Amino acid sequence: MNLFEETTCDWCGIRESEVLFEGTDLLLGLPGKFRMVRCSKCGLFRQDPRLTWESLETYYPQNYSPYETIIATEKSLLKRLDRRYGMWKRLQAIQHFQSGGKLLEVGCGTGIFLAEAQRARRWELTALEPNKEAASYIEKTLQIPVLADRFAEANLPANHFDVITMWNVLEHLDHPINDLRRAHQLLKDGGWFVFSIPNLEGLEAKVFGRYWLGWELPRHLYLFPQKQLRRILDEIGFDWVDARCIAGSHASLELSIGFLLRAKNIDNIATRFLLGLYRSLLGRVAFSPLLWLAGHFRQSTLITIFAQKKPAADIHD
């Protein structure tokens, strides 16, 4: 039986909130009904109540997408190139700001991004992944040191890393503000915190409403409007330098479309054919200009934030 716990806002600490909607696990179809609320004081989005960590672990099965095998094991050349391209774009975006150094990936899954960073031969890599099977898989396939622990509890040196990445991780954390402070503590002055989150301000969030992939109940515990996130990062000691949509737009749009069609009981030969066409090579080529435009204008489902640690003298009291 699932166990739930009531929550207060991780940023401002109050319990009062506005209920946005209740929903189910649209991605994996696991049982339960979950509630998303907006903090009445600061405006952060969170689940309340939410599953305890012990109950939530069962919602991260081995077929969850971050636990896919590394790209080199993919049989299809096209899929290998497609999966690697997304990781290459992420790495190139980082290297625009930091050419190399010590990089920590938090919540690295099975190491798909780490494998791309390893190929560049510019980075001294450290990984953190609380799923023990995934952590073991990385150590065997990439020979990269992995801490099989939660970020808040991991034994890591302060003022040590040039870059810390969290790809689609922050929204999964039960105390994300403390984890943002932890990232700040571990970075060198001038170091980079690069993380992707669901884009609440994007067009897809507005079009699909409660059926938008970005909610991903019950695994997404917090979502961050950009105005509030800028303030949080500033007060912790980061400069918000850039925000870009750089990965995941084709697949995320397909999932949101599928959630909406199933919810409206629109499942027939025509819709299955159109979805199949959308995910084909021809569909990818046809939709690529529209998806590029959505990314260019920061309207995709995922947005990546580039934040730089301020020198100690610049941090607000």
N, C-alpha and C positions, 0 to 999 in steps of 0.2 A: 504494500500500500504506500502511495506517495505521501510524504510529509511536507507541509508548507510552513513558512515562517513569514510573519509580518515584517515590513521594512520601513525605515525612515530614509529620507533623501541622503545620499552619501556626500553631497556637497554642502547643503545648508542645514541638514540635520532634523528637519521637521517631518511629521507624519502626514499632515494635511495634503490632499491631492485631489485632482479631478480625474474620474474614470474616463478613459478614451474608448476602450472597447475590450471585449473578451473574445478569445479565439483559441483555436486548437493548434496542434503541431502539423502545419501544412506541408512541411518539407519531408518528414519521415513517417508521418501518420501514426505516431505513438500516442497512447491514450492520455486524456486529461483536458481540462479547460483552464485557461490562464488569462490574467488580467494585466493590461498595460495602463499606467496612470501617468499624469503629468504633475510634478510638484507645484503646489499652489504658490510657493514663494519664489523659487529660482527658475522654474520651467524645465528642469531636467525630466526626461522620460524614464520610467522604471517599471519593473514588474512588482506588483504588491497585491496580494501576497505572492511569494515565489517559492519554488521548491528548495528544500534544504540541499546542501551540496551532495549528501549521501543519496538522496532521491534523484537529483539532477544527473548524476553520473550515468544512470541507465539511459539517458537521452543522448549519449555520445557513443553509439555502437561502432563497431569496426568498419561498417559500411558508410559511416559519415564521411563526407567528401574530403575534409582535411587529412584523412588517414589513407588516401589513395597511395598506391605505390609510386616510387619515384619515376620520373619521366622516361629514363633509360629502359624501363621494363615494359613500356607501352608498345604493343604489337604494331599498331597503325602508325606509319610515318607521318601522316597528316596530323593525327592527334598529338604525336610527340612534338612536332613543330608548333602546333597551336598552343600546347601547354607551356612549352619553353618560351614562346614569344611573350606571354604575359609576365613570366619571371624576369626575362631580359629587360622588358620595359621598366619594371620596378627597380632593377639594379641600375639601369642607366639614369633613372631619375635621381637616385641617391648619389651616384657618382658625379652628377652635375654640381652637387654641393660639397661632397667629400670624396676624394679620389681613392682612398684606401684607409687601412688602419684596423682597429679592433672593433669587431661588429658582434653584437649579441642579438639573436632572434628569440623573441619571447613567444611561446605558443607555436612552435615551428612545424607541428604536424609530423609528416614523414620526410621533411627536409627538402621539398621541391625548390624553394627559394635558396636555401643553403647550397644546394648542388650548383645552381647558377653562379652564386657568389664565389664558390670554390673554383669554378672554371676561370674566373677572372684573375686569380692568383695575386690579388691586391689586398686580401683580407685575412686577418687572424680571427677565426670564427669560433664562437661559443653559442650553444643552443640550450634552450630551456623548453621542456615539453612534459607536462604532468602525466600524460598517458604513457604508462611504462612500456607497452608494446611498441608504440610509435618511437619512443626514445631509444629503445633497443635496436629497432630497425635502422635508425639513422646511424648509430654507432657502427653497426655491421656494414652498411652500404657505403657510408661516406667517411668513416673514421674521424668524425668530428666529436669533440667532447660534448656530452649532453647531460644536463641536470634534470632528472626526472622528478620535478618538484613544482609547486605553485610559486609564482613570481615573488609574492610577499614573503615566502619562507626560504627562498633559495640563498645559499651562501655565496655571495658575489662581492667583488671588491668595489669600494666607492671610488668615484672620480677616475674611472679606469677605461671606459669605452668611448670610442669616437662616434659610434652609431648604435642605437638600439632600435630595432624594428618590431612592430606588432601588426601583422597582417590579419585584419578581421578578428581581433582578439579582445580589444578594450571593452566591447559591448557584452562580452561573455563574463566579465569579472564582477565578483560580488561586491568588491570595494574598490572601484576604479580610481577614485581620487587618491587613495593611499598608494595605488600602483603607479599613478602619474608622478607622485612625489618620489617614489622609489626609483623610477626611471631617471628623474632629475638627479638624485643622489649618486647614481652609478655612472653618469656621464661626466666626461671631462668638461671644463669650461669651454664653451664654443662647440660642444658635441651636439649631435643631431638625434632627435627623437622623431622617427618616421612611422606613421601608423595610419591604417585605413579603417574606416568606420562606415556604417550605413548613412547615406546622404539624405537626411530629413528634408533638405531644401530642394532636392532633385525633382524632376518632372515625374519620374516613375513612382515616387512616393505619393505624389498628388493624384496621379491617374488611377493607381491600383488601390489606394486606401488601405483598409485592413488586410487586403490580400497581397500587399507588397512584400517581397522577399525580405526586405530589410528588418521587418519586425521579428521574424524567425522565433516565435514562441515555441518552447519555453527557454531556449538556450540564450537568447539575448536579454540580459538583465537590465542594461542601461542603454539609452540612446541619447545623443548629444546634439541639440541645436547649436549651430555654429557660433551664434552670438554669445551664448553661455560658455561654450568651449573656449573661445578666445579669452574670455575673462578668467576662466579657471587656469589655463596655461600661463597667462600673464602673472597671476598671483602666486603660482607655484615657482615661477622663475624661468619661463620660456618665452622667447619671441616667436610669434606666429609668422613664418616667413612666406609660406606658399600653401596652396591647396589645389590639388589636381585630381581629375578622374583618369586613371591610367590603366585600369584592368577590370575585367569581369563583366563588361556591359552586355555582351551577346548572351551568355549563359544566364545571367541574372534576369534579363528581360524575358527569356523563354520560361523560366520558372514562375515569375509573377503572372505571366499570361496563363500558364497552366493552372495555377492556384485559382485565378478568377473564373476560368471556364468550368473547373470542377465544382466550385462553390455555387455557380449558377446552373449546374446540371446541363452544361452545354458540352457534351462529349459524343461526337458522331464521326462519321467517315470524313466529312469535309474538314472539321477542325483538326482531326488527327493527321489528315493529309497536309494541311497548311503548316502545322507544327513540324511535321517531318521535313517539309520543304524549307522551313525557316532554319532548321539545324543542319541542313545539307550544305555542301560547299557553295552551290549556286546561291542559296539563301544568305550565306555569310557574305558573299561578294555583293549581293544586291543591297543588303542592309548596312554594309560597312560605312557608306557615306553618312547615313542618318545617325548611326551610333557614334561616328567620329564627331559629328556636330554636337551631339548630346554631351560627349565627354569634353569637348572644347569649351562648351559653355557651362560646365560643371553641373550637368543635369542627370548623370547616370546614377545607378543605385549605390555605388561605392565611391567615396572620396578619400583621397590620401592627403594627410596633413604633414607638413615639414616644419618642425619646431626646433629652434636652436636654444641651447642652454645659455642663459645670460651669465656674464661675469658676476661674481658674488656681490660686487659693489652696486650693481644695477637692480638687484632684487628688492621689491617693495618690503617695507617693514610690516 
